[in-house]
């Protein structure tokens, strides 16, 4: 059924009233008998009826009240389908149409004036509500059946209902919109089959529902008050019902509200319409320089235009934000050189945008930048007699004089592009070029950021003289910035940050920078150091002119009250730029010192291990962006964790971020590379193999290739070559055509001879990997492939020993197959492993497997490669001979870590003792780089007490030489019993082989190292104060030998004592004592003994304090008029000191007298120190000499 069968025309005599806020209530025209309402037989969704009644009972009720008559036999015949004639009569009567007689528009058999249905059919046809099923032959088919969807189409058109964009029904394609509109308005039940014929049973059901509805007053309107808590319903009988809700309505969301009135139950759908935004509706980009953020209502202009409140997932820098006049749409302009990628998905995050009493925060609203339109001119306006403003439909670039013709001549003058890249100001150098009157401007060849070029367009300009000077129309401020809107567009060259200022007394505090936000709107930054006061302040503007040269009035000013920014900075985006760099985008500019403090960042890999931060750098162009650089790589698989603390914003208040912890995934940002290029000239084929899976669409896009033919470069086309991706998108084959222009094609250099054409080279352009990264060789201008000769197979760099049974060989072509004997180990070393298998996958890398272990240095392999037995992915097998691969040949890279030999004969590690010091040797599988200090690679643990030995405390050391690491144990002082020592190496840095490979992790254990208990029974005798070095350690066994030293002294300081019962002549201090090592053995553990010092008497204390007391003069006093000397109040050994100068007590410090006049004698002052402890006192005097200026002030002990 075609939808044209029920075309509805707009007729004045069709009058259907829809009323009531956001709810449409249909007022039916039912002045005729209710039987006419059978047209709404599909209104099964109307639930007014008594569901307990059957359809037959409903028919009986309607017949009793003379609503329905039934068939001539008086029966309902509910099982019958409705015909088109019956429906025409119902629609005609329903819509109040007068039956039309004397007119026969259709040619159906039996369609005569005597047919009861003809007047009604003619009525609906004349009204444009129904047409024939065959409009060419004019057949109405009045006895034909009518489906639910056909009836819905007629009624929706008649009632002028809106067709919704979102549909969810199973109607025919042409009818889906009509049926959905009918469902939404309650005309059709959602569970009714739209394609089914309408039955009389459904008609009776609906007629009965309408009958009942006449008994119950309908809701004709409602009002929502008290912030969504109260709904007042207005009924058809002019009564009102107030309903108070337990839960307030959700703004702009339909909600069912039940209530009762006069015994009737209602359940009405209510939508509380609110103009204030509650969320971000969408984001879009129709050009590559702007992102449009659409809110679902109005937002606060000031917060919505803050750049800090927006960020892009791609990291593109936002320059400015402009809010639409209806306050619902924010346009984000990207800062040069940032440009969106066409047809690529990005996402915008919004934070801290105010809307009424709420704040909108939305993260990662995705959009796809799609620029497929040419830039056009939207307006051309005269700015007086000196300039013209041209506005484009989107941001444009590199606009110049050549893009414009004024009055038929090439424009000659200044071209100024506004900050939004949409507005261009043309100022002719000739003062008469824009005389008052009409002019013509032609614009052509202007490029947008997708490199689309505008078509030529001509525009009429009516130039009117402008004599009015610009004024300040509006101004807002924060503590750091002032935003000024002028009354008209102003000349950008006359706006000077140094001429915008506020006053502190007579001082002008000028702005430090400016930024254009619109043609008449500018933001001036004062910064934290020149921040505005917190109260009202006058902002002065000087020297601003419009494009007619009219200057703003002198002393122009505006009073602003700065808004204090108390918003904390937030993290809006975190991404891994590469394995060792994390990019963090904050919601606002951050303070440099706090942002670059690496202590404020903690990074952990997927296993929870910390990754050390190398440094942190704030972006110089965008102070919202910070780069965290790491010493080691992030985990490639799994989430890394980033924690941020104590970062402050760049406002005067320096608001501090709340602690942040989030995930960082290492995304693929690495550009793909060409793995190999294989040329087969006889097959006219080139195969390019990449190092990763590519975007197939970019591989088959002919615009991504240039071909050089007979020395001339041109775009590749399908008539020149056939492009076939293969190997799961990691390779592409280009098969060149046999002939071009009746000339035979060859892959060769230079120009083709007669009858031939030569294809010289192919350049691969912007092909991409599956993550959108562009080919590395293209971005580095190194993607040209010469096609003049077959590829001769050869090694490409060194082969690599990657593990003990695999050598990876890299060729200059993709290898797809090989024949027996292509790879053989010809090493003469006994037991050299044989090749067991070869793995090829079409790449240029071949993995050669061995049946037994190769040494970690590769010393037992000499791999011979027969290049003639290899087959490339282009099918070429050019004779190339053999090549040997080995470390001796210098073409085998050793990438295998040295390992510890684990033969039974060397486990556990053998211990040796030299001069009482034990050590053990760890043998590796190959020669190591010599290093005298590799101890930090080792963890050494004493088995008996699980003590980990300390390098810092000198408890062990380790050296590497040859194939051995020797561990020396110096922990005898605490080793009281014999013990083995466990050794662990993890993440070695210093133990490396000759190729620089770090040692593999291992765990091992040493042999038993001897030990004995520390000496016991030792005691100390204090050193006497009056006679130094009289302390003793007693309790020694004369039959044993001992060693002792100060605890703080190095191990080499031990002194031997034999055949004695005590150690004498010791100054006060803490000592360690051990039994000396027997021959070939080790010393005992140590005992610590402290030798004290007896307290001096008061006389001894005062005497010692007097001897020790000094008086110091600050250095460099020769030019000082006077100097201050610090006076001690306490002496040594618990004494006190009182100072007397000229019979006056002086405390804390003393300032010398002024210098004598030039030529006068030096001044001398005596300072007396009274030293006292208990009742014992003594004096010490100092003479301070003050010479004339130019000489130092000195002090000496008085004789």
N, C-alpha and C positions, 0 to 999 in steps of 0.2 A: 504493500500500500504506500503510495507516494504521499509525502506530506503536503503536496499541492492540492490534494483533494479537499482540504479544509482551510483554505486560505481565508483570512479575515481582513476585511477592509475597515478603515476608520470611518464610521458613519455617525453623523450627529445624533441620530435617533437611538443610539446604543448608549445607555446611561447606567453604569454600574458604579455605585459609591463605595470607596474604600476609606475607612477612617480609623483613627486611634493610634497616635504615637508611632512606635516601632512595630505594633501588632496590627495586622490588617484584618478588619472585621467586615465580612461581606454582608451587605444589606440586600436581601433578596426581594425581588419584585413578585410578591405573591398575592396580588389583588384578585387573581383568578382562583379557580378551584385548586385545592392542593394536589389534585391528580396531575396537574402540569409539572409538579416538582419531581415527577418520576425521572426527569432528565438527570437528576442527581442520584441515580440508583447506585452509583459507585461510591457514594459517601459512606462507605462502611466504617470509616474511622470515627464517625461522629457517634459518641457513646451516650446519647441522652436517653435512649429507649430502655424499656424493661427487658433485660436479657432473658428473663424467664419465659417470655412469650415466643411461640413459634411464628414463622412467617405467615402461615395460614391464619393464625389468631390475629396477627397484626392486620392482615387483609380484611378480616371480618370487622375489626374496629373501624377501619377506614371506610368500609362500605356502609356501616351503621351511621357514620356522621356524614355520609354522602361525599366523601373525598374521592373514592374509586367506585366504578361501576362494574368493571370486569368485562369479559367477553359477552356476546349476546346470550350465551347460556347462563350468565351470571357467575361463572366460575373465574378464578384468578389465573389459572393456567401458569402457575409459577415456574414450571419447568421450561417454558418457551423462551426463545431469544427475542430480543428487541430488534425491530426492523428499522431501516433508515427512514421510512415514511413515518413510523411512530415517533422516532427521535426528532424529526423535523417539526412535527406538530408540537411536541413538548417544548423544544427550544423556542419556537415561534411564540407560543403562549407565555413561556417563562419570561422572554425578553420584551413582552408587551407589544409584539408586532401584529399589525392588522393583517388578516388573511387577504391575499391578492387574487382577484378573479379576473377573467377575461385575458389571461396571459398564459401561454403554453411555451415555456423556454426549452423543454426537454423532449426527446423523441423516443422515449421508452414506449414499448407496446402497452396499450392500455392507459397511457398518460393523456387523459382527456378531461374536459371540464366536469364530467360526471364522477371522476375519481375523488373520493373524499379527502385524499392527502394532498391534491394539487394546490389548493390555496395556501396550505402551510409550507409546502416545498417552495412555491414561488416567493413567499414572504421571506424565508431564510436566505434564498438565493439573491433576492433584491437587496437584502441587508448585507450581503457579502459574508454571511456566516457559514454557508455551505455551498459547494459546487458539485458538479456531477462526477461520477467515478471515471467517466471518459469525457474529457472536456472538448475533444476534437469532434467526436460523434454526438456529443450532447446527450449522453445516457446518464440518468441519475441513479438507476438501480434501486427503486424505492422499496422493493421487497427484499433487498439484500440485508444481510446481518451487519451490525455495527459493533466494533470491538471497543473495549474499555479505553485503549490508547487513542482511538479515533475520536471518541466522545471527549476525552480529556483535552485533545488538541483544540477542538471547537470551543469548549468552555473557557480554556485558558486565554485564547485569543479574544473571545467575546468580553471577558472580564478584564482584559488588558493586564494580566499578571506578568511580573518579571520572570524571565527565564534564568534560572540559577546556573552558575558556572560549574558547581560541584554536583554531580549526579550519581545516584546509586540505585539503579533499578534495571530490570531485564527487558525493558521495552525495546522495540525496534530502534535502530540508530536514529532515524529521522524524528522519532517520537520521544526520545529519552528526556529532552529538556522540558517538553510539555508535561509529561507524566510526573517529572520531579517537581515542577511548579505546582501541579495538582496535589501531589503528596504533601508538599510543604504547607499548602493552604488548607489541608484537610479535605480536599475534594476526592482524593483517591487514597484508599488505605494502602499502607506500605506492603501489606501481604497479599494484595489482589494481583492476579496475573494480568498485566496490561494487554497481552495479546489475545486474551480470551474474549468470547462474545459476551456482551452484557445481557444478563438474564432478567426476566421480570421479577424473580425472587429478590434479586438485589435492589430492584426498583421499589418493591413493596417495603423492604427493610428501611430504605432511606426515606420514603414518604412517611412512614410511621415515625421515624426519628424527627423529621421536620414538624410533624403534627405535634409531637410532644414538646418540641422546642418552642412552639408558639405559646405553650402554657407556662414556660419558665423565662423570665426576663434575661436577656443576654447581657454580657459585659461589652460595653461599647468603648470604654476608655479606662485608663488607670494613670495614677501619678505616684512616683516614688519619692519619699521624703526621709528626713532624719538619717541621712547618710546610709541609705539602703535598708533601714530597719523597718520602715512603715510603707505599706502599699495601700492606696485608696482606690477602690474600683468604682466606676460609674456604670450603672445598669441602664438598660433601655427604657425603664420606667422612671428615669431621672432620680432614682435612689442611689445613695453612695454607701459603700461598705469599707470601713477602715480595718486593715489587717496588720497587726504588729507581729513581726517575725522573731523567732528565737535566734536565728543567725542572719546577719545582714547579707543582702544580695551581693554577688560578685559583679563588679562593673562590666558592662557590655557582654554579659553572658546570660543566655536564656535560662530561666529557672521556673519550675512548676510550683505555683502557690495555691494550695487548697483552702477553701473557706465555705461557709454555709450561709444561706440567706432564705428566709421564709420557707424553711424546710427543704430547700433545694441544695444539692451539693455541687460545688464548682471546683475545677482544677485548671487554673489559667496559667499560660506561659507568659512570664514577665521578664522584660529585659531592662535593666537599669542603665540607661545611656549616659556615659560619662565622657567628657571631652578631654580630661587629663590623662596623659599616657600612663600605662602600667608596665609596658614592656617594649622591647624592640620587635617590630613586626617583620622586618626583612632588611637585607642589605643587597646592593646591586652595583654594577659598574658597567655603564654603556660606553665608556671610553677608558683609556689606559692611564689617566691622570687623576681621576676622581672616583671616590667611593661614596655612594648615597646610602645613608642609614635612615630607614623609615620607622618612626615610632607609631604606636597605635593611638596616639592622642597628642595633646599639647605638652611641651616640656619647657622648662625654664631656659630662657635665652642665654643667660650668662654662663651657666654651667654647661649647657649644650654646646657652646662655642669654645670651650677650653680644649686645646689640643691634647693636654695631659690626660683627658678622659677617654681617649681612644687609642687603640693600637692594632696593628695588623700582624697576623700570624707569620707572614713572610718577612717581617722586619722592615718593610718599606717605611720610610720616615714621613710622617704627616706634617705638613707645613702650616695649614690653617683649617678652620672649620667654620662653615657659614650655615646658619639656621634659616629655613624658609620663612616667609612672611606669615604663614599659618601656624608656625611653631611646631610642625610635626616632622620635618625632614632636615637632617643634617648632611651637608655635602663636605666630604673630607678631600682636601687638595694635597697631593703628595709633593714633598719637597724635592727639588732637583738634586741629584739626577734620578731619583726613584721613579720607576714606571712599572705599572702592572704588566703581567704577562698575558697576552691575548689568549683566550680560550683556556685559561688555567684557573683552578679553584684556589681561593684564598679565604681568609676568615677575619672578621673584625670583632674586637672585644670592646665593650662599652662599660664605663664605670663612673660612679658619682655624678650622673646626670639627674638633676632634680626635676620632679614633676609633682606639683602640689605638695602634699605631705610625705611623699615617698621619694626614694632614690632608686634609680634604675641601674642595675648592674647585669650585664649579659655577656657571656663568654663565647667566643668562637662561633659567631653567626657566619655561616659559610655563604659564599657567593662566587659566581664565575664571571670573570671579566670578559665581556663580549663586545668588541668594537668592530662592527661590520658596516658602518655608515660613513659617508664622506662628510668632512666638516663643511658647514654652510654658514653664511652670514645671517644672523637673526635681527640685527638692527644697525642702522647708521645714523648717528645723531651729531648735529653741529654743536660745538662747544664755543660758541662765539665766532669771531672772524679770524681766529688764529689756529684752531685745531678741529679735528673731526674724531669722534669716537666710533670705532667699529667693534661690534660684539659678535663673537662666533658661537656656534652651537655647542662647542666643546673646546677644551684647551688645545692650543696650536703651538707650533714651535718654529724657530728660525724664520720669523716673518721679517721681510725686508722691503725696500722701496720697489723692487721689481714685481711685487705682488699687487701693486695698485696703479691704476690710471685715474687721474683727476681731470675731468672735462676733456676726455679724449687724448690726454697727454700723459706720458710716464710721470708718475709722482716723483717729486724731488724734494726731500725734506727729512725731518727726523721721525723715526718710527720707534715708539715706546710701547713695550708689552707690559701689561699690568701683572701684578704678582699672581693673579689667578689664571694667567695664560689664556684667558678668553677675550679680554679687552685689549684692543690695540689703539693707541692714540697717534694720529697722523698730524704732524705740525709742519706745514710747508715752509721752506726757507723764504719764499716770496711772500711779502706782507699783503699782496693783492690777490693771491691765489684763491682766497676764500672771502671774496667781497660779499656784502649783503645781497641776497638773492638766491636763485636756484642753481645748483651744481649737480654734476653726475660723477659718481665714483664707481669704478669697475674693480672687482676683487677676483683674483684667480691664482691657482697654483699654490695655495696655502696648505701645509702638511699638518696633520694631527700626529699624535704620538704612536699611532699604528702605521704611520707613513702613508695613509690615504690622502689623496690630493683633492682639494676642492675644485669644483667646476667654476667657470667664469660666471659671475653674476653682476648685474648693474643696478645701482641704487640712486634714487633721487635724494638730494640734500637741500633743505631750505635753511640757508644761513641767516641767522638773526644776531644783531649786535648784542653783546653781553657787557653790561657796565656795573653789575652788582658784585661786590666783593664777597668771598666766602666767609662764613661765620661758623662758630662751634655750635652744632646742633644737639649733640649729646656727648656725655663722657661718663665712663665708669672706671673704677680703679681697684687694685689690690695694693698691698704694701710695696710690691715690687714693680707693678706695671700700671700704665694708664692707657685706656683705649678711648680714642676721640673720633667721633663721626662729624664730618663737616657738612655744611648745607649743600654742597655741590662737589663734583669731581675736582680734585686739586692736582696741580702739576707736581709729579713725583720729584722733579729736580729741585723743587723749592721746599720740600719737607725735610727739615734738618733736626736730628735728635738734640743737637747742642742748643737749639732755640726753643725747646720745650722744657720747662723747669718749674720748680716750686721754690719758695724763698724761706731761708732760715735767717731771720734778721735782714741784713743787707746782702747776704750771700745767695747767689743763684745756684740751686742744686739741679743740675741738668741731667737729662736722660742720657744713657750710654749707648742705646741702639734703637732702631726703628724697624717696623715691619708693616707692610701694606696688607690689610685684610680684605679690603674692597676698594673700588675706585674712589670712594670718599671716606674710607675708614682706615685708621692707622693705630697700631699699638706701639707704645713707647716703653722701653724697659729701663728702670732705674737700678735694679739689682738690690741685693741685701745691704751693700755698703752705703747706698744712697736712698734707702727705702723711705717711703712717705711716712709722716706721722700718723698715729691711729685715729685722730679726729678729723673734722672737716679741714680741707686745705685747698688753696687756690692753685690751679695749674695755669701757667701762662704759655701762650703760643705766639711766636713771632715769625714774620717773613713768608708765610704760606700764601701762595697765589693760585688762582684758577688758570685755565688755559687761555684766557683772554688777557692775562697779566694783571687782573685786579687783585690787590693785596689785602689780606686780612687786616682789620683795624689794629692800630697800635694798642698795646696793653690789653689785648684780648685775653680773657681768662674765664675759667669755669671752676666752680667749687665742687669737689668730689669728696666723698667719705670712703676711704679705702676699706674694702672687705678684707677681714683678717682670715687668712687661709689656715684652718686648723685640721685639714684633712691629712691623714697619714698617707704616705706613699704605699702602694700595693704592687705586688708582682702580677703583671698581666700576661706575660708570656715567657717561657723558658725553652730554649732549643739548643741542641748541640750543633755548632757550626762545623766542627770536625772532631776527631777523637780526643783532642786536647784543648778544646775551646768551647765554653758554654756562653751563649748570649742570653742576657736577662733584660727584659723590657719592663720598666716600672710604669706606674700610672701617671707619674709626673717627674719633672726634672729632679735629680738627686744631687746632694752635696758631694763635691769631688773627694774631699778627705775621707768621709765615711764610706763612700762608694768604692774607693780604691784601697781600703784597709782590708787586706786579705784575711785578717783574723775574723772578719764578719761573715766568712763563707766556709761551709763545711761540705765536702763532696765525698760520697761513698759509692763504691761500685756495687754491682748486683749482689755480691757476697757480703756486703756490709763493711768491707775494708776501706779505710780512709785513702783518698787520693790527694796528695799534697798540692796545694794551690801555689803556683809559681808567682803570679802577680794578677792584679785586677786593673783594668783600664776603662775609664768612662769615655764614651764616644764623643769626639770633639764636635761633631755636627748635631748630635741628638743626645742631650743630657739625660734623657730617660733610659738610655741604653748603656749597659755595662757588659764588658767581656771578661770572663774569668778564664785565665790560662793555667793549664795544669802541667805537672812534671811527667805524669804517666797517662796512658790511654784510659778512656772510659770503657766500660764493658760494652762490647759490640752487640751482645744479645742479652735481653733482660733490662730491667730498669735500674738506672743509677739514681742516687738520692742527693738532692741539694738542699741545704739549710742556710737561710740568710737571717742575720740578726744585726740590729744597731745601725742600719742604714738610714740616713736622714734625708729629708727633701731639701731643696735649695731656697726655701723661703726664709724670711727673717726668723720665724719661730723654730725652724729646723725640726719639723714634725718627724717622729721616728717610726719606722715600720714595725708592725707586730711581727713576732717571729714567724718565719715562713719555712715550710718543708714541702718539697714537691719532687716529682719524678722527672728524670731526664733520659730520653731515649736517643741513642746514636742513630739518627736517620741517615739514609744514603744521600750524601751531598757530593759524592765524588764523581767527577766527570768520567764518562766511559772513554776508553782508548782503543785504537786499532791494534789488534793483536798481531795480525799478519795480512799481507796482500799477496795474492798469488795470481800471476798472469799466464794464460795459455793462449798464445797468439794464433795457433792453428785452429782452435775452437772459437776464437774471438771472444774469450771469456775472462772476466775478472772476478775473483772471489775475495771479498773483504771480510775478515773474521774479527769480531770485537771481543773485548775481555769480559763482557757481561751481556745479559739479555737486554735487547734494545726494544724500543717502541716500534712495532711493525709498521704502524701507519706512517711514521717518519721515514722508515726505510724505503717504502714503496712510493713515497712522494717525490715525483720527478723534479720538483722545484728545489730539492735538497742536493742536486748534483749539477755540476758544470762539466761539459766535455769539450776538449780541444780537437778540432778537426781541420786538418791541413793548415795548422798554425793559427786558426781562429777559434776563440773561446765562445761558446754559446750554451744556452740552457739545454739540458738533456730532455729528450722527449721519448714517448713510447715508440715512435717510428725509428729511433736510433738504437734503442736497447730495450730488452725485456728485463725487468727487475724481479728477482725471486728471493724472498727471505727463506732461510732454512735453518736447521739445527736449533729449533725452538727460539728463533729470533736473535741468535748470537752471530749469525753470518748472513751475508747477502751476496747473491750471484747476479752479475750483470752480463747478459748474453747480447753481444752487439749484432746488429742486422747484417745480412749478407751484402746488401747494396744500398747506396744512397744516391738518388738521382741518376740511376742507370750506371753508377760507378761501383765497382767491386770494393768492398770494405776490407782493409787490412789494419792490424794493430802494428803501427810503425811510427817512426819519427819523421818530421818534415812533411812536405807536400807529396801527395800521391802522383805517380807518373800517369801518363795518358790512360784513361779507362779505369783508374783506381783512385780511391780516396783514403787517406790515412787518418786513423783515430790515434792521436798522439798521447793524450792523458785524460784522466778523470779527476775532478776535484770533489771531495765529499764535503757537503756543507753542514747545516744544523740538524743532523740526525740526533736523536735523543735516546737515552735509556728509559726503562719503564718508569723511573721516578722523575723524568723530565729534565735530567741533567744533560747538557749539550756536549757533543763530542769535544774532547780536549784538543785534538789536532786542529779542529775548526777554529776554536777560540784563540789558538796560538798561531793561526795562519800557516799550518804545516800539514794540510790534508790533501795535497796534490799527489796523485799516483801516476807514475810514468808507465805507458803501455807499449813501449817500443821493443820489448824483448821478453822471452819466457823467463819465468822465475827459476833460477838455478838453486836447488836446495843446498842450504849451508847452515852451520850453527849460528845462532843469534845470541851472542854473549856466552857466558860460562854455563856449563851444566851445574847442577846442584845436588849434593848429597843431602837429602832432606830427612831421611831416617836410616837406620842401619840395614835396611833391605830395599831402599828405593833411591834411584837417581833420576832426577827430573832433567830432561834434555830439551832445550829451547831451540826451535828452528826459525827460519825466516819465512815459512809458509805453513799453512794449515795441513796437518797430516791426517789422512783418513784411513790409511791402511799400510801394510808393510808385508814383505815376504820373509821366509825363514832365513836366518843368518844376518838379519839387518843389524842386530845388536849382540856382541860377543865380548866376554871378559877375557882378555889375553894376558892378564897379570901373571908374572912368574913366581909370585909369592906362594909358598906351600899352603894348600888348603883354601886358596882364593875361591870365593863363592861364584857359582855359575848363574847366568841369567835364567830365570824361571818363567817370566812372562813379560809382555809389553802391552801397555795400555795406550790407545789412541782414541781421541774423541772429536777430531776435526779441528782442534785448536792447534797452535804452533808448538804446544808443549806435549811431550811424550814421557810417560812414566815407565821406567825400566825397573822391573822387580827382580830380586835375587833370592836364591833358595836358602842361603845361610847369611849370617851377619857379616856386614862389612865393618872394618875397624872404624872407630869414631873419627879418625883422621883421614879415612879413605885410602890408606896405604896399600891395601890388598886388592885394589881394583884399577884396571886399565881397560876402559870400555871402548871397543872398536865399533864405529858406526859406519855401515855400508850405505851411503847416501843413495846409491842407485837402486836400492831395494825399498825405497820409500815412495808412497803415492800421495800426491797433494790433493787438496779439495777442489782444485781446478783441473785435475786429471793429468797434469804435466809431470813427467819424470825425466828431467834433463840430466844427462850423465854428469856426475859430480865426484866420483871416487869414494875413498874412505877417509875417516878422521878418527884419531884416538883421543879419548877423554880421560884425564887423570890429574891428580894434584901435581905430579911431576911435569906434565905438559902445561901446567898453569891454566887449564881451562875447566877445572872442576872445583867448585866452591864447596868448602866444608861448612855445612850448617847444622852439624850434629853436636850436641853438647858432650863434653867429656864426662865419663861416668867412673865411679869407684869400682875397682876390680873386686869381685866378690868370691874369688876362689877360696876354698876352705883353708888353704895355706896362709892366707893373709887376713883371715878373720878369726879372732878379733885382732885389732891393730896391735902390733908388737911394740912393747915398751922398752926403752933403754934409759939408763941413768948415767949422767955425766956430772962429776963434781957435785953430787947430791941432788941434782935437778933431773926429774924424770921427763921423758918426752915420748911421743909415739908418732909413727909415720902412716899417712893415708895414701895409698897408691892409686893413681888414676890410669885411665885407658890410653892416655896419650900425653905428650909433652905439654906442660903448662907454661904460661908466661911467668917469668921470674918476678916475684913480688915479696918483699921482706915483711909485709904486714897485711895478711889476709884474715886476721882474727875476726873482723866484723862480719864475715860471711858465715861464721861458725857459732853454734850454740853448744857449749860444753857443760855437761851436768854430771856432778859427782853422784855415783849410784847409791852410796850408803845413806846419805842424808838428803838426797834430791836437791842439793844446792847447785844453782846455776852460777858458774864462775864469771867474775866480772873482769872485763877488759880494762875498764877505768881504774880498778883497784890493783891492776897488775897481776891478777891471779892466773892468767894464761896468755900466751902469745902464739902466733902461727905464721909460717913462711911457706912460700911456694917456690919450688926449684925442680927442674926436670919434670918427671911425672909424679912428684911427691909433694904433699902438703905435710909439714912437720908441726905438731902441736906440742908446745912446751908448757909444763904445769908448774905454776909458782904459788900453789895454794897450800903448801906444807904447813903453814901456820895454823890452819884450821882442820887439816886432815889427821884425825886422831887414830884412825884405823885404816887398814888397807882397803882400797876400793877400785872398781872399774869406773871408767868414764864414758858416758854416752855422748855421741857427737851427732849433730844434726846440721845439714846445710839446706837452706830454703831460700830461693830467689837470690842466688849468688850474684855478686857484682864484681868481685875482685879475683875470684878463682876462674880463670879463663884459659882456653887453649890458644894455640898459635894463630888460629883464624878469628879469635875474639869471641868464640862461643862460651857462654857462661856455663859453669858446671851444673849438671843435673842435680836435682834434690836427692838427698840420701840420708839414711840413718845408720849409724854403726856404733860399735862399742870397743873399748880398749881392753888390753890385758889388765890384770890386777896390778895396781900401783901400791907399793908398800906404804905403811903409816904406823905411828906409835903415839901414845897418849902424851899430852903436854906435861912438862915437869910440874910436880906438886910440892906443897910445903914451903914455897918461897914467901919471903916477907921483906918489908922495906924499912929502912932507918932513914929519917929525914935529914936533909942537908941543913947544917947549922947556918944561921943568918950572918953571923959575924965572920965565919970562915967558909968561903964558897968551896964547892966540889967535895963535900964531906959525906954525901949520901951513900947508902949501901943497900944491896939486895942480899939477903941471907937465906940459908936453908939449902944450899947446893950440896950435892953428894960428891966428895972428893975423888971418888972412884970413876966419875963420869966427866965427859967434856961437854961444855955448854957454849952457846953462842947468844949474844945479846946485841940490841941496838935500840935507839929511840924509835918509838912506834911510827913517828912521822918520817923517818929516814928511809931511803931506798933499800932494797934487799941486799945490795952490794955492801952495805954498811955494817953487816954483822961482824962482831969481834969475838974471837975464840978465848975461852977461859977453861983451863984444865987443872985438875988436882987441887981445887980450892973449894972452900965451904961458903965463900961469899965473894961478891963483886963490890969493890970499894972505889972511892974517889969519884962519885957520881954527882953531877949537878941535879937540881930538882927537875922532874919530868916523868913522862910515862914511857916505860920500856917494855919490849917483848923479849922473852927468854925461851930458848928451845935447846933440846939435847942435840949435839952435833951428829951429823950423819956418819954411820959406820962405813967402812970401806965398801963401795959398791951399793950402798944403801941410800936412804933419804933421811933428812932430819925429822925430828918429832914435830908434833903440833906445838904451838907457842902458848906461853902463859904471860899475861899482861900484869905488870907490877908498876905502881905509881910511887915514886919517891917524892915526898913533900918537902916543905921548907918550914923550919920553925919560925914563929912570929917574932919580929924584932922587939926589943924594949923600946920605951918612949925616947930614950936618949939616942938609941941606934936609929930609930925612925926619923927623928928630927935631923940628925946628922946626915943620913942618907938623902933625905928630901932636900936639904940645903945644897948638897953636892949636885943633885940632879936638876935643880931649878935654874931655868934660863929665861931671858927676856928677848923677844924678837921684834924687830922693826920691819914694817912692810917694805918690799923692794920698790925701786923706781920712785923715790921720794924727792929727787933733786929739784923738781919744779913745783912741788907742793908747798903751799904757804904753811901748812901744818900737817901733822899726821896723827893717827890714833893708834895707841898701843894697847893690846889686850892684856889684862891683868888676871892671872889665875887666882881663884879663891880657895883651891884645894891642892895640896901637894901630894907627893908619893907617900905610901905607907900610912895612910889615914891621917895625915897632917892637914892643918888649916893654915891659910896665909892671909894676913892683913897688910895692905899697902898704905904707906904714908909718904906724902909729898909736901914739903914746906910746912911740916907739922899738921897737915890736914889729911884725914883718912880718905882714900880714893878707892872706889869699888868698880869692878867690871872693866873699865878702860880708862886710859889717860890720854888727853890730847896735848900735844907739845905746844909751847908758846910760839908766837909769830916769829918769822925770820928776822934777824937783825938787818939793819940797813947795809947797803953795799959799802964795803970797806970797814965795817964795825966788827968787833971781835965776836966769835961764836958764843951762843948762850949755852949754859950747862945747867941741867936739872938732875937732882939725885932722887931716885925712887928707892925707898927702903921696904924690904919684905920682912915682916915679922912672922916666923914659922913656929907653929905650936902644936904639941900633942900632949894631952893631959896637962901636967904642970910644967912640962919642959918647953922652953922657948929658945929661939936663936934668931939672928938677923943676917940678911944678905942684901947688900946695897948695889944699885946699878946707876951709872952716870950716863945720861942721855945728852948728847951734844947736838945743838941746832945751829948750823952755820948759815951764812947768807944763801939766798936762792941760787941754785945751780949746783949745789953739792948735796950729797945724801945726808940725811939725819942718821946718826950712829948711836950705838949703845955699847957700854963696856961694864964689866964687874968693877965695882969700886975697890981700890987697894985697901 
